[in-house]
Each structure stands twice: as C-alpha cells, then as structure tokens.
C-alpha cells in the first residue's frame, strides 16, 4: 500500500472517528474504494463494516447512497454521523411530504453527504428523478446477503439495485457488505449487483471470544432457567422460532423475576421500537425475540445469545449468535436442541416454500444445521468450515471441546 495514502487514511480515521488504528480488513477495503474499485467485504458482526464506506466517502466528492434493509439501522447510523457533525439523513415511510422534500433538497444542495434508503425506495419514480440530479458517487449495499437468492435473508427488492443504477447518468462505485456469506452466496452477490470484477475481502469469520455450545434437552424451560441463573446480572438475547413461543418464554422469565421484553413482527411498530430501545439502553436485561430482531442492533455488551429453537440454517444461526460479545469480551452462544426442532423446521419449509428447487435447497441447509447440533467434534471448526475457513486444530473454547477434555479416555480404553 502507498505509505502516503495509508497516512492520510489513519489521519482521517483519527479526525472523523477518534480511532488510532483500523480493525482487521478495514484499511484494505477503504483503500479499494478510494482507488475507485468495487468491493465485496465479508466482515464478522461487530467488525466495523459501516466505517469501511463512511471514511472513504468523506475523502471523496459526491453523495454516498446507503441501501439498508431496516429503518432502525438507517436511523442509528444517520444519527451517529450527525452527532459527529457529518451531514446524514434517511428516508422512510414515516416522513410527511414536507420532511421528505426537505431531505432531497438538502441532499441536492450539499448538506447531506450520506443518504440512507431501503431497497424498496429504489423503484419509486420520484426518488429516481431526484437521483438523476444528485451526484451519487458511491452506492454502499449493507447486509448484502439479502441480494442473493441463496442467502438466508433474501429480499426481492434488492433486485432493484442494478435497474436503479442504470437510470443514473454516471455509474457510481458499488461497495457491498455482509457478515455471513458462503462462497456460493458471494458469487451470487457479485453477479446480482453486476460487479464481477470487484475485490472480495474476507477478513475471517472466527470470533475467538464466543463460546459455542449445543445442549440436547428434554426440558427447554428448565435448562434455560438453569443457564440464566449463571447470568443473573448480564444482558442477553433469546431467540425463538415462533411468535407464540416468544410470548411463552417471556412470561416464563417474568414469572421467575427476570426483566424481559418480547420482540416479534406481530407487535405494533411502536412497541417493537420501545422494547428495542429499552434493551439497547440497558433498562431491561433480556429480550426474547423471533429472527425479526437483531439486524443492525448496536449493543456491544450482550453476554449471551440463547437459541431456544434451532434455526433452519447455519447462516441465520451464526449471524444471530454473533450479536453476543461485540465488545470483544467473553460471551456464550447456547443452542437448546431436541428432535422436535427438526420437525418444526421441516414443516415450515415444506409449507412455506412452493418452489421445489428452493425447497430442496432449504432442506439441505437444514440438514447441515442438524449435523451441527449432533456433531461431537469441535463446533467452531464445523462453523468455520461451512463458511470456507479452516481451523488448524480444535478450538478448546466450545461445548464439545470442553466435553472432550473432561472425558476419561483411559477408562474408555480399558
């Protein structure tokens, strides 16, 4: 890397964000963007993906359009930038016509550097007309696995991105970011966004501070309470497969004296937002949620993530579990497993997915998830191998490695 460019980037890092050093992968990604090369960055949860497009944008001319799947994520990032004196705004359906128009006006007149939008916005004719006039030099695609039809959170509105870009008078640079993508998903992202020449930067999936464990159980409620007894004063997330199970587990925890709130798509937007804010601010200890909760949640001190039910694929599991320990301190990721989890997920796939090709693929992904729950080998090694990363030896920091250490092999060999 050019030494003067590296010095410039480090000075900018200190000036705008107050940090002295980059995290793994950040400087390489930023350098690619500064040199006007498209990039696909795969960084683990909590590795600082947003800084990878924010910092180079501040050193470039024009507007950065950030495509993000969640209003809460857009709101948090825009407010964090404004707190640093950087022009940022987001568009969502809650804005009235005057508020919406003012944001577009301010953006066209140089008062907004970062404009956050949901992918659905890209098909709006009024927004397309605005975008043709705006000088958009960088499009940052956050949670880019949503682009891929093979990803675990596919959203068809992400398919609007290439069509939207085709309307612009000059093609902007594209940078895509995700925390979880297998090689197949990465290739699909590159193809879908039409950036096959992009530099792919994978900084590694391993999170050494996370302790992974699978507990085979005949009583999830009892084992959950036994686990939580060890984390009396800590905060955590408990994921459940259905809204009804979220309600039941929340009531169980309240009954046993835990400060817990619920989160699922059946609640009003106001209750979801309030419950999320209470959890993030530390007013409540535990949030019990479906997979509707989590993407973009910025809470560093989550000490545990419990999956009350097994997710249907490893991508979902790793992303959700990865919300623990973002501060780098030790955290535990526990999956409570029994065979009914397999039946529930199989039923959901069989009944919610009409396309036979998709159905077969989802069943294969489920099979890999079930194998994870039943393997006796190192859990971290299994997870990393799934994402194409090899661990040279067992991690000695997962439930299976701990169990293997405790096992008396001398007795077994007698």
TIDO-915803 format. One line per field, with one value per residue (C-alpha): x, y, z; residue number from 1; residue in one letter. Coordinates in steps of 0.05 Angstrom, whole numbers. Layout:
BEGIN
east <- X | ...
north <- Y | ...
up <- Z | ...
pos <- NUM | ...
code <- A | ...
END
This chain:
BEGIN
east <- 0 | 22 | 52 | 24 | -46 | -41 | -20 | -78 | -127 | -101 | -105 | -176 | -194 | -169 | -200 | -270 | -279 | -227 | -194 | -119 | -118 | -161 | -192 | -175 | -194 | -217 | -157 | -155 | -228 | -223 | -162 | -201 | -258 | -210 | -178 | -248 | -251 | -316 | -311 | -349 | -330 | -346 | -332 | -357 | -411 | -381 | -320 | -338 | -368 | -401 | -335 | -309 | -354 | -363 | -289 | -272 | -336 | -312 | -249 | -288 | -333 | -407 | -461 | -460 | -525 | -531 | -580 | -602 | -658 | -681 | -707 | -675 | -608 | -613 | -636 | -579 | -524 | -551 | -557 | -487 | -458 | -497 | -470 | -400 | -421 | -428 | -488 | -532 | -606 | -652 | -717 | -773 | -849 | -859 | -838 | -890 | -883 | -850 | -798 | -785 | -777 | -730 | -683 | -680 | -669 | -614 | -580 | -580 | -551 | -493 | -518 | -526 | -466 | -497 | -568 | -597 | -654 | -689 | -684 | -759 | -745 | -704 | -766 | -800 | -805 | -799 | -735 | -706 | -719 | -682 | -624 | -613 | -599 | -558 | -484 | -483 | -411 | -416 | -471 | -460 | -502 | -508 | -530 | -512 | -531 | -603 | -585 | -573 | -630 | -586 | -576 | -614 | -649 | -665 | -706 | -731 | -729 | -653 | -661 | -680 | -608 | -579 | -642 | -637 | -564 | -578 | -622 | -564 | -526 | -460 | -449 | -426 | -377 | -410 | -387 | -425 | -420 | -443 | -425 | -446 | -436 | -413 | -373 | -436 | -472 | -412 | -413 | -488 | -479 | -426 | -469 | -534 | -500 | -462 | -394 | -359 | -292 | -299 | -245 | -271 | -244 | -259 | -228 | -246 | -307 | -275 | -298 | -250 | -286 | -351 | -362 | -408 | -449 | -506 | -547 | -591 | -651 | -717 | -740 | -720 | -754 | -716 | -649 | -660 | -673 | -612 | -570 | -597 | -583 | -509 | -520 | -563 | -536 | -519 | -557 | -574 | -619 | -663 | -686 | -749 | -778 | -849 | -887 | -925 | -861 | -833 | -895 | -890 | -816 | -824 | -878 | -834 | -777 | -822 | -851 | -780 | -761 | -722 | -730 | -750 | -787 | -814 | -800 | -834 | -870 | -938 | -927 | -940 | -880 | -883 | -877 | -821 | -783 | -794 | -774 | -712 | -692 | -703 | -657 | -603 | -602 | -597 | -664 | -682 | -636 | -664 | -702 | -739 | -748 | -760 | -710 | -745 | -697 | -624 | -601 | -563 | -573 | -514 | -505 | -434 | -443 | -490 | -461 | -503 | -547 | -592 | -629 | -690 | -705 | -657 | -654 | -664 | -594 | -524 | -521 | -580 | -552 | -482 | -508 | -555 | -505 | -454 | -493 | -460 | -394 | -385 | -342 | -291 | -304 | -323 | -395 | -434 | -477 | -522 | -569 | -622 | -637 | -686 | -713 | -778 | -736 | -723 | -797 | -817 | -767 | -783 | -857 | -843 | -801 | -850 | -909 | -879 | -837 | -873 | -814 | -786 | -714 | -715 | -749 | -694 | -641 | -671 | -678 | -604 | -586 | -629 | -591 | -525 | -556 | -579 | -509 | -481 | -528 | -508 | -434 | -385 | -327 | -306 | -366 | -324 | -286 | -352 | -379 | -316 | -311 | -382 | -361 | -298 | -248 | -203 | -184 | -118 | -138 | -196 | -213 | -215 | -269 | -335 | -380 | -355 | -281 | -296 | -334 | -276 | -227 | -269 | -278 | -235 | -204 | -161 | -224 | -255 | -195 | -190
north <- 0 | 71 | 99 | 169 | 141 | 99 | 160 | 200 | 145 | 140 | 216 | 215 | 158 | 198 | 263 | 239 | 179 | 187 | 118 | 107 | 41 | 3 | -64 | -125 | -115 | -43 | -8 | -56 | -45 | 31 | 32 | -6 | 45 | 105 | 76 | 71 | -4 | -41 | -85 | -141 | -142 | -201 | -180 | -212 | -179 | -121 | -113 | -42 | -50 | 19 | 55 | 20 | 62 | 123 | 141 | 137 | 175 | 233 | 236 | 232 | 281 | 270 | 234 | 165 | 127 | 73 | 17 | -15 | -64 | -36 | 32 | 24 | 11 | 72 | 116 | 94 | 104 | 171 | 198 | 173 | 211 | 274 | 271 | 276 | 337 | 298 | 310 | 248 | 232 | 174 | 165 | 123 | 118 | 158 | 223 | 271 | 304 | 367 | 327 | 282 | 341 | 378 | 319 | 313 | 389 | 388 | 329 | 364 | 426 | 391 | 389 | 314 | 270 | 203 | 186 | 122 | 87 | 20 | -21 | -11 | 63 | 50 | 34 | 100 | 146 | 209 | 183 | 161 | 232 | 260 | 210 | 231 | 302 | 282 | 269 | 198 | 173 | 113 | 63 | 23 | -40 | -61 | -131 | -152 | -225 | -201 | -192 | -266 | -314 | -366 | -323 | -334 | -267 | -257 | -195 | -188 | -112 | -116 | -136 | -63 | -41 | -55 | -25 | 37 | 46 | 40 | 103 | 146 | 190 | 162 | 94 | 102 | 57 | -1 | -29 | -87 | -110 | -172 | -212 | -281 | -306 | -373 | -376 | -391 | -331 | -286 | -304 | -292 | -223 | -204 | -228 | -196 | -128 | -134 | -125 | -189 | -151 | -130 | -143 | -193 | -182 | -235 | -216 | -282 | -310 | -331 | -297 | -326 | -293 | -331 | -398 | -442 | -497 | -544 | -573 | -632 | -627 | -657 | -594 | -529 | -486 | -519 | -517 | -445 | -424 | -464 | -427 | -358 | -370 | -364 | -296 | -261 | -191 | -198 | -180 | -227 | -246 | -308 | -328 | -369 | -398 | -371 | -312 | -358 | -386 | -315 | -299 | -362 | -355 | -281 | -299 | -355 | -306 | -252 | -305 | -322 | -250 | -232 | -164 | -188 | -158 | -190 | -174 | -202 | -179 | -186 | -126 | -54 | -16 | 29 | -29 | -61 | 4 | 18 | -53 | -49 | 18 | -9 | -67 | -28 | 24 | -29 | -15 | -88 | -148 | -195 | -191 | -253 | -249 | -282 | -271 | -205 | -176 | -163 | -139 | -75 | -76 | -39 | -65 | -85 | -117 | -175 | -231 | -288 | -309 | -369 | -403 | -435 | -466 | -489 | -441 | -471 | -456 | -441 | -371 | -349 | -382 | -352 | -282 | -284 | -316 | -265 | -210 | -233 | -205 | -148 | -114 | -170 | -196 | -269 | -287 | -351 | -377 | -433 | -473 | -515 | -574 | -631 | -671 | -632 | -573 | -614 | -630 | -557 | -530 | -585 | -568 | -494 | -507 | -556 | -510 | -441 | -456 | -473 | -474 | -545 | -522 | -474 | -526 | -577 | -526 | -504 | -576 | -587 | -526 | -552 | -618 | -581 | -545 | -612 | -640 | -582 | -598 | -671 | -670 | -689 | -653 | -580 | -535 | -475 | -517 | -541 | -470 | -441 | -499 | -485 | -414 | -438 | -423 | -476 | -480 | -517 | -551 | -556 | -490 | -512 | -459 | -495 | -544 | -604 | -588 | -578 | -645 | -680 | -654 | -679 | -748 | -801 | -835 | -881 | -910 | -918 | -956 | -1005
up <- 0 | -15 | 50 | 40 | 27 | 90 | 130 | 100 | 119 | 190 | 199 | 173 | 219 | 279 | 255 | 239 | 285 | 340 | 329 | 325 | 287 | 237 | 252 | 211 | 138 | 144 | 113 | 54 | 39 | 46 | 0 | -54 | -50 | -51 | -113 | -144 | -147 | -129 | -68 | -32 | 41 | 86 | 158 | 222 | 264 | 303 | 258 | 236 | 167 | 165 | 176 | 113 | 68 | 113 | 118 | 43 | 26 | 69 | 26 | -39 | -76 | -84 | -45 | -16 | -22 | 31 | 18 | 83 | 99 | 166 | 188 | 257 | 225 | 179 | 237 | 283 | 232 | 207 | 278 | 296 | 236 | 252 | 323 | 292 | 252 | 187 | 142 | 141 | 131 | 120 | 82 | 108 | 104 | 168 | 136 | 111 | 43 | 71 | 111 | 51 | 4 | 51 | 56 | -20 | -26 | 27 | -8 | -75 | -43 | -9 | 63 | 63 | 49 | 68 | 47 | 75 | 39 | 40 | -25 | -38 | -47 | -110 | -151 | -132 | -193 | -152 | -120 | -187 | -214 | -153 | -161 | -233 | -209 | -148 | -155 | -127 | -130 | -83 | -70 | -6 | -2 | 71 | 92 | 21 | 32 | 22 | -51 | -61 | -76 | -40 | 21 | 86 | 85 | 11 | -5 | -76 | -70 | -71 | -144 | -157 | -147 | -217 | -251 | -207 | -222 | -296 | -291 | -265 | -314 | -290 | -258 | -186 | -149 | -113 | -46 | -15 | 58 | 96 | 157 | 132 | 61 | 36 | -29 | -68 | -38 | -51 | -125 | -128 | -96 | -147 | -204 | -179 | -167 | -234 | -200 | -221 | -223 | -150 | -99 | -49 | 21 | 73 | 140 | 173 | 207 | 273 | 336 | 389 | 447 | 434 | 468 | 426 | 458 | 439 | 495 | 478 | 524 | 543 | 580 | 548 | 600 | 657 | 621 | 600 | 672 | 696 | 645 | 662 | 736 | 718 | 684 | 736 | 723 | 649 | 587 | 530 | 473 | 470 | 400 | 389 | 325 | 331 | 360 | 407 | 435 | 445 | 486 | 527 | 542 | 560 | 610 | 638 | 651 | 681 | 728 | 752 | 765 | 702 | 668 | 598 | 539 | 475 | 403 | 341 | 278 | 310 | 356 | 336 | 308 | 369 | 418 | 378 | 377 | 451 | 471 | 428 | 459 | 529 | 515 | 479 | 534 | 589 | 621 | 612 | 618 | 566 | 501 | 475 | 400 | 334 | 278 | 266 | 319 | 311 | 243 | 256 | 332 | 361 | 432 | 449 | 518 | 501 | 544 | 518 | 459 | 470 | 414 | 447 | 379 | 326 | 265 | 196 | 171 | 195 | 164 | 206 | 268 | 261 | 248 | 307 | 354 | 331 | 366 | 430 | 453 | 404 | 456 | 449 | 519 | 530 | 513 | 507 | 449 | 471 | 427 | 462 | 417 | 413 | 354 | 351 | 324 | 261 | 252 | 262 | 211 | 161 | 167 | 156 | 95 | 65 | 75 | 64 | 3 | -61 | -109 | -109 | -123 | -65 | -21 | -36 | -22 | 44 | 66 | 51 | 91 | 148 | 145 | 156 | 215 | 245 | 235 | 275 | 332 | 333 | 319 | 374 | 340 | 351 | 340 | 319 | 269 | 239 | 233 | 202 | 153 | 130 | 111 | 76 | 132 | 162 | 235 | 242 | 307 | 355 | 389 | 463 | 471 | 455 | 489 | 451 | 463 | 537 | 540 | 504 | 555 | 613 | 583 | 615 | 555 | 598 | 629 | 559 | 532 | 589
pos <- 1 | 2 | 3 | 4 | 5 | 6 | 7 | 8 | 9 | 10 | 11 | 12 | 13 | 14 | 15 | 16 | 17 | 18 | 19 | 20 | 21 | 22 | 23 | 24 | 25 | 26 | 27 | 28 | 29 | 30 | 31 | 32 | 33 | 34 | 35 | 36 | 37 | 38 | 39 | 40 | 41 | 42 | 43 | 44 | 45 | 46 | 47 | 48 | 49 | 50 | 51 | 52 | 53 | 54 | 55 | 56 | 57 | 58 | 59 | 60 | 61 | 62 | 63 | 64 | 65 | 66 | 67 | 68 | 69 | 70 | 71 | 72 | 73 | 74 | 75 | 76 | 77 | 78 | 79 | 80 | 81 | 82 | 83 | 84 | 85 | 86 | 87 | 88 | 89 | 90 | 91 | 92 | 93 | 94 | 95 | 96 | 97 | 98 | 99 | 100 | 101 | 102 | 103 | 104 | 105 | 106 | 107 | 108 | 109 | 110 | 111 | 112 | 113 | 114 | 115 | 116 | 117 | 118 | 119 | 120 | 121 | 122 | 123 | 124 | 125 | 126 | 127 | 128 | 129 | 130 | 131 | 132 | 133 | 134 | 135 | 136 | 137 | 138 | 139 | 140 | 141 | 142 | 143 | 144 | 145 | 146 | 147 | 148 | 149 | 150 | 151 | 152 | 153 | 154 | 155 | 156 | 157 | 158 | 159 | 160 | 161 | 162 | 163 | 164 | 165 | 166 | 167 | 168 | 169 | 170 | 171 | 172 | 173 | 174 | 175 | 176 | 177 | 178 | 179 | 180 | 181 | 182 | 183 | 184 | 185 | 186 | 187 | 188 | 189 | 190 | 191 | 192 | 193 | 194 | 195 | 196 | 197 | 198 | 199 | 200 | 201 | 202 | 203 | 204 | 205 | 206 | 207 | 208 | 209 | 210 | 211 | 212 | 213 | 214 | 215 | 216 | 217 | 218 | 219 | 220 | 221 | 222 | 223 | 224 | 225 | 226 | 227 | 228 | 229 | 230 | 231 | 232 | 233 | 234 | 235 | 236 | 237 | 238 | 239 | 240 | 241 | 242 | 243 | 244 | 245 | 246 | 247 | 248 | 249 | 250 | 251 | 252 | 253 | 254 | 255 | 256 | 257 | 258 | 259 | 260 | 261 | 262 | 263 | 264 | 265 | 266 | 267 | 268 | 269 | 270 | 271 | 272 | 273 | 274 | 275 | 276 | 277 | 278 | 279 | 280 | 281 | 282 | 283 | 284 | 285 | 286 | 287 | 288 | 289 | 290 | 291 | 292 | 293 | 294 | 295 | 296 | 297 | 298 | 299 | 300 | 301 | 302 | 303 | 304 | 305 | 306 | 307 | 308 | 309 | 310 | 311 | 312 | 313 | 314 | 315 | 316 | 317 | 318 | 319 | 320 | 321 | 322 | 323 | 324 | 325 | 326 | 327 | 328 | 329 | 330 | 331 | 332 | 333 | 334 | 335 | 336 | 337 | 338 | 339 | 340 | 341 | 342 | 343 | 344 | 345 | 346 | 347 | 348 | 349 | 350 | 351 | 352 | 353 | 354 | 355 | 356 | 357 | 358 | 359 | 360 | 361 | 362 | 363 | 364 | 365 | 366 | 367 | 368 | 369 | 370 | 371 | 372 | 373 | 374 | 375 | 376 | 377 | 378 | 379 | 380 | 381 | 382 | 383 | 384 | 385 | 386 | 387 | 388 | 389 | 390 | 391 | 392 | 393 | 394 | 395 | 396 | 397 | 398 | 399 | 400 | 401 | 402 | 403 | 404 | 405 | 406 | 407 | 408 | 409 | 410 | 411 | 412 | 413 | 414
code <- X | X | X | X | X | X | X | X | X | X | X | X | X | X | X | X | X | X | X | X | X | X | X | X | X | X | X | X | X | X | X | X | X | X | X | X | X | X | X | X | X | X | X | X | X | X | X | X | X | X | X | X | X | X | X | X | X | X | X | X | X | X | X | X | X | X | X | X | X | X | X | X | X | X | X | X | X | X | X | X | X | X | X | X | X | X | X | X | X | X | X | X | X | X | X | X | X | X | X | X | X | X | X | X | X | X | X | X | X | X | X | X | X | X | X | X | X | X | X | X | X | X | X | X | X | X | X | X | X | X | X | X | X | X | X | X | X | X | X | X | X | X | X | X | X | X | X | X | X | X | X | X | X | X | X | X | X | X | X | X | X | X | X | X | X | X | X | X | X | X | X | X | X | X | X | X | X | X | X | X | X | X | X | X | X | X | X | X | X | X | X | X | X | X | X | X | X | X | X | X | X | X | X | X | X | X | X | X | X | X | X | X | X | X | X | X | X | X | X | X | X | X | X | X | X | X | X | X | X | X | X | X | X | X | X | X | X | X | X | X | X | X | X | X | X | X | X | X | X | X | X | X | X | X | X | X | X | X | X | X | X | X | X | X | X | X | X | X | X | X | X | X | X | X | X | X | X | X | X | X | X | X | X | X | X | X | X | X | X | X | X | X | X | X | X | X | X | X | X | X | X | X | X | X | X | X | X | X | X | X | X | X | X | X | X | X | X | X | X | X | X | X | X | X | X | X | X | X | X | X | X | X | X | X | X | X | X | X | X | X | X | X | X | X | X | X | X | X | X | X | X | X | X | X | X | X | X | X | X | X | X | X | X | X | X | X | X | X | X | X | X | X | X | X | X | X | X | X | X | X | X | X | X | X | X | X | X | X | X | X | X | X | X | X | X | X | X | X | X | X | X | X | X | X | X | X | X | X | X | X | X | X | X | X
END
